[in-house]
Amino acid sequence: MGFVIGYRRPDAPDTALVWQVAVDDAQRGRGLAGKLLDGLFERLVADGVRYLDTTITPDNDASIRLFESFAKRWDAPLERTALFAANDFPDEHEPEDLFRIGPLGKA
């Protein structure tokens, strides 16, 4: 139905980078992506993670809404900064912004 892929940053063990969140088309609009993130970060916060990092292209409204709502549910600040410009990529690609949410406590 859905999955989250990410990793805990070796150079910053209090930070987990979410690489991909995917939900089957038939399951979209039911809050599954948010539930997957919440479940994952409940476990990660208990293990010392305090920040969620992810990158999102400026035109990806669904992902932006997902991570904004995560920050709101967790009552955590969200900082958005430019990370990669379009010309940083070898092929045609949108720029990517870094979304940093935290510090995280309990949801």
Secondary structure by P-SEA (a helix, b strand, c coil): ccbbbbbcccccccbbbbccccccccccccaaaaaaaaaaaaaaaaacccbbbbbbcccaaaaaaaaaaaaaaacbbbbbbbccccccccccccbbbbbbbcccccc
